[in-house]
Amino acid sequence: MSFGRFALKRSLQGIGVVWGVVTVVFALRFVTPGSPINAVAPLDASQETRQAIAAELGLDQPLYVQYGQYVFDLLRGDMGFSYIRGQDVATLVFGRLPATVELAVAASVVAIVLAIPLGVVSATRRNEPVDYGATLLSLGGISTPNFWLGIMLILVFAVQFNVFNTSGRGVTVVDVAQSVVGPAPVFGTLLAWLAYITLPAIALGTYFMALITRLTRSGMLDELSKGYVQAARAKGLPRTLIRYKHALRNTLIPVITVLGLQLGTLIGGAVITEAVFSWPGLGTLVIDSINTRDWPTLQGSLIVIGTSFVLVNILVDVVYAYLDPEVITD
């Protein structure tokens, strides 16, 4: 199978998955208790008023007609209207998406910066105290719930020492770029951004960091035991060159795959972290929509989260196939 056919196959499979997500999200409205009309109609609304609202929302149509109209509207970019907030759902959702992506990328950066060096050191000093420490740190990172870690970080670094902010976003990464890039860079905006994003990024990225540490360690141990490493040592090459240019380079191929997959997971899994830190992303929008029974906004948010996860997975598969053509099979 050629690379182009592989990319096309993955894209078609992704479209099928997105269609499945849309179908499930559409069906959720009908299997959960309550009616969407209750969120729109006044408490003392008459039966005639409720029927008029149902007709306006298209809820008096057969289920297959509602489903077809919903899919058709999505294809046109219309996610519906939030009567609770008085805004188009697409405006609400895509207005919150940059904050969630920013947090997910920041959490990934924190995880990568800590995990890869820690995994390499743990592998090269196997069965030494630093290896045991990295193992304990990884075990703690995988076992610790991110909401509990977020609360602890707030209590210690925001409340006790007053180093970081407890909630909100404050400054966007675009503001940071505009203030730093220029003839007279101003770093105050960068410091303000770090004060807001550091704690939620650590809370969200800790599990990711632990996973990448274990993956890097096991990959490095496997590579360091191979013949080409022994040959490089016999030739007298420096250990640092062998570890970081040769062994780590081959280890990073599966790590890159996990990085991409986990980035999609971080986008979808940031709900609790955003709620703890009041981060104005899709996570808080989902929770607010559940509390207010704002079904159009909830459906739009879930579809965007699911679609983002699928797109990231497709991109990872395509990049991985480009880097290692052997994964392409008929």
N, C-alpha and C positions, 0 to 999 in steps of 0.2 A: 504494500500500500504506500502511495506517495504521501509526502508531507501535506500537500494541498487537500487530498482526499481525507486524510486523518483530521485536519482542521475542520473541514466541512462536516465530517461525521460527528465530531464533538459538538459543533455548533448546533446541528439538528437535534442531537440528544439534549442539549441545553434548552432548546426551545420547547421540547417535550416536557422537561422538568418544570419550566416556568409555567407552562399551561396547566400542569398538575397543581402547582402552587396556587394559581389563580382559581382553579376549581375548588380546592379545599377551602381557601379563604372565603369564596363566595358561599360555600355550603355552611360555614360556621355560623353565619347570621341566622340560619333557619333551624339549627340544632341546639342553639343556646336558649335559655329561658328569656321570656320577655319579647316585646315587639319593638322594632325601630320606630314605630309611630309614637310610642310613649316618650321618646326623647324629643319629639318635635311638637306634639299636641299639648295644649294646656291641660292641667289636671282636671278642670271642669268641662273639657271639650265634649260636645254632644256626639252622638253616633254619626250624624251627618257630617260633622266636621272631620271626624276621624276617617270616614270613607273618602272624603275629598282629599285629605292628606295622602291616603293610600293611593288614590288615583294619580295624584301629582308625582309621587315617588315611583310609580309603576308597580307597586306592590299588589295591585289587584289583578295583574296579568298572570298567566300560567308560569310555572317555574322555569320551563325551558325558554320562554320568551324573555323573562327577566335575565336569565343567564346569557342568552345570546346578545341582548342589549348591553349587558355589563361588559362582556368581552369586546364588543364593537366599540364601546366608549373608551375602553382602555387602549385599544389600538389607535384611537384618535388622540390619546394623551389626556383624556378626561377621566379623572378618578372620582368624580362626584363632587358634591357640595356639603360642607359641614354646617349644618344648621345650628349646632351648639356654638361654634366659633364664628360663624358668619363669613367663612372664607372658602375658596376652592381648596379641595384636598391636595391637589398637585402642588399648589403654592405652599401649603403648610408643610408637606412632606419634604419636598426638595429644598425648602428653606432650612429644615433641620438636618438634612443629610450631610452637609459639609462639616458640621460639628462632630457628628459620629465618625466620619471618615478621618477627621483630624485626630480624634482620640485614639482610634484604632491604629493609625500609623504611628502615633507617638508611643503607644504601648508596644508596638512591634519593634521600634527603634530601641526602647529600653531593654526589651528582652534580648535582642540580637547583640547589643553592646555588652551586656553582662554574660550571656549564655555561651557564645562561641569561645571567648578567651577562657572562661571557666571550664568548659568542656575539654579544651585542648590541654590545659594545665592538669586537669584531673586524669586525663589519659596518659600524659607523659610522666606523671608521678603516681602511678598506680600503686594502691595499697599503702600510700603515705598519708600523713594527717590532712594534707590539702585535698586529697581524693576523698577521704571520709567526710571532710567538711562540705565538699561540693555535693556529695551524695545526700547528706542530711538536708542541705539547702534545697536540693531538687525535690526530695520527699516532702519537705514542708511546703514548698511552692505548689506541688500537685495536690496536697491534702487540704490546704487552707482555702476556705470559701472566700471569694473576692469581696463579697459584701462585708464580711467580718473584718477582713484585712483593711478595707476602706475605712471602716469606722475606727479601727485602732490607729490608722495613720492620721485621721482627723484629730483624735483625742491627743495624740502625742505631739505631732509636728505643727498642727494648726491651733489647737486649744492650749496645750501646755507650753510650747516654745514659741508659738506665734510666728513661725517661719513661712508657712504657706497659707493660702486662702482655703476656706472650708468648702465653698460651693461657688457655682456659677462659672461663666466662661470669661467674661471681662474683656479679653483681648483675643483677636483671631490671628491665625498664622499669616493671613494677608496683611494685617496691620504691622506685624513683625517684619515681614519682607519689605514693606514700603519704608519702614523707619531705618532698617539696617542697610539696605542697598541704596547707595546714593553718595554724592560727594561729601556729605557731612553726616555720617551714620550716627543714629541715636540708639543706645542700647537699653534705655530705660523701658521701652516697650517690650523688648525681649525678656527682660527680667520680670516684668509684670505677667507676661504670657507663661513663663516658667512657674511663677507662683501659683497660677491657676491650674496648669495641666500636669504638673509633676505628680501629685498624689493620685489622681485618677488613673494616670498612665501606669504608675507602679502597681496599683491595685488590679488593673485589668491585665497587665502584662506579666504578672508573677507566674501564673500557671504556664503561660507560653514560654517564659524564660526557663522554667524547670524542665519542660518538655524538650526544648532545643538543647539544653545542657546535656541531658541524658543521651539524646540522639547524636550530638557531636562527640561525646565521649566514646560511645560504642563504635561509631564510624571511624574515629581516630585509632582506636585499639585494633580494629580490623585492618586498617591501612598500614599501620606501623609493623604489623606482623607479615606483610607481604614481601615477596622477593626483591622488588625494585628498591624498597627502602633499605634492605640489607646490602644490596649492591651499591647504593649511594653512600652508605656508611663505610663500606670497604674502600671506596674511592677517596674517602677523606673529606667529603662534603660537610660543611658546618651543620650542626644539629638543627639550628634555627631554620636554615634553608630547607632542610629535608622535611621538617614538620609543617612549616607554613606555606611553602611553595608547592610541594609535591603531595604530602599526605592530606593536608587540610583542603587543598584544591579538589581532590577526588572525593573527600568527605562531604563537600558542600552541595553536591548534586541532589542527594535525597533531602538535605536540609532546606534547599531552595523550594522543593516541592511542598514540604511541610509549612514553610513560611507562607507560601501563597494560600494554601488551604486554611491555615490558622488565621490569616488576615480576614478571609470571609467569615470565619467563625467569630472573630473579634467584633466585626461589624454587627453580626446578629446577636452576639452575647453581651453587648455593652449595656443591655437594658438595666440590669441591677446596679452596675457601677454608676451609670448616669443618674439613677434615682438616688443613690447614696450621696453623690456630690452635686446634685441638682444641675447636672450638665445639660444644656439645652439641645439635646440631640434627639434622634428617633426613639431612643429608649424611654425618655421621659414623656415623649409624645404618645407612645404606645400605652404607658401606664395611665396617663391622664385620660386617654380615649376610653380605656376600660372602665375607669371610675365614673366617667360621665356617660357611658354607653354611646359614645360617638362612633357608630359603626362605619360610616364612610372613611373617616380618618384612620381608624384601626385597620380596616381592610387595605387602604392605600399604603400604610406604613409596613404592614406585613408583606405585601407584594414587593415593595421596593427592597426590603431586607432580603427576602428570598431571591429576588432577581440579582441583587448584588453578590450574594454568595455563589450563585450559579455562574455569573460572569467571571468572577475571580477563579473559580475552579477550571473553567474552560481556558482562561489565559494561562494558568499554571500548566495544564496538560499540553497546550500548544508549545509553550516555552520549553518544557521538559523534553518534548519530542524533538524540538529543534536542536537542543543541546545533546541529546542522546537518541539518535535515530533508531537504535535497536529496540526501543519501546514500541515502535510502530509495527503492529501486526495486522494481518488480514482478518 
